[in-house]
Amino acid sequence: MSDTINALLHQVAERFDRNINEIGPETTLESLGVDSLGKIELLFDLEDYFEVRLPNEDFKVTTIQDVANLIDSVK
């Protein structure tokens, strides 16, 4: 797995109080209980963590892998 996905999995596990072994790249944000507002808040927090700026129109991510790909695209 890429460095981005590994860091992202740790961030998501901590934020949503999940065991890191229970989540993976194909885990959906919905399955973690993330609604549309929660998704925006998560992405803003990840922007700070990864020190990137994500384009607003790309907030249509559904899985953790989608989020990792979005972050990698702006690094």
C-alpha positions in Angstrom: 0.0 0.0 0.0 1.1 3.6 -0.6 2.3 5.9 2.1 -0.9 8.0 1.6 -3.3 5.1 2.0 -1.4 3.9 5.2 -1.5 7.4 6.7 -5.1 7.8 5.7 -6.1 4.5 7.2 -4.5 5.5 10.5 -6.2 8.9 10.4 -9.6 7.4 9.7 -9.2 4.6 12.3 -8.4 7.2 14.9 -11.1 9.7 13.9 -13.9 7.1 13.8 -12.6 5.0 16.7 -12.1 1.9 14.6 -9.6 -0.9 14.7 -7.3 -0.3 11.7 -7.6 -4.0 10.8 -11.3 -3.5 10.3 -10.9 -0.9 7.5 -9.2 -0.9 4.2 -8.9 0.9 0.9 -12.4 -0.3 -0.3 -14.1 0.7 3.0 -16.8 3.3 2.2 -17.2 6.5 4.1 -20.9 5.7 4.4 -20.1 2.4 6.2 -18.1 4.5 8.7 -21.2 6.6 9.3 -20.0 9.7 7.4 -22.7 11.8 6.0 -22.2 14.6 3.4 -21.3 17.2 6.0 -19.0 14.8 7.8 -17.3 14.0 4.5 -16.5 17.7 3.9 -15.3 18.1 7.5 -13.1 15.0 7.1 -11.6 16.3 3.9 -10.8 19.7 5.4 -9.1 17.9 8.3 -7.1 15.7 5.8 -6.1 18.8 3.9 -4.4 20.1 7.1 -2.9 16.8 7.9 -1.4 16.2 4.4 -0.8 19.9 3.8 -2.7 19.9 0.5 -5.6 21.8 -0.9 -8.4 19.7 -2.4 -10.6 21.1 -5.1 -14.2 21.5 -3.9 -15.7 19.7 -7.0 -13.8 16.6 -6.1 -15.7 16.0 -2.8 -17.6 13.2 -4.5 -15.4 10.4 -3.1 -17.0 7.3 -1.7 -14.2 5.0 -0.5 -10.9 5.5 1.4 -9.0 4.6 -1.8 -10.9 7.5 -3.5 -9.8 9.9 -0.8 -6.2 8.6 -1.1 -6.2 9.0 -4.9 -7.6 12.6 -4.5 -4.8 13.5 -2.1 -2.2 11.9 -4.3 -3.5 13.9 -7.3 -2.7 17.2 -5.6 0.6 16.4 -3.8 
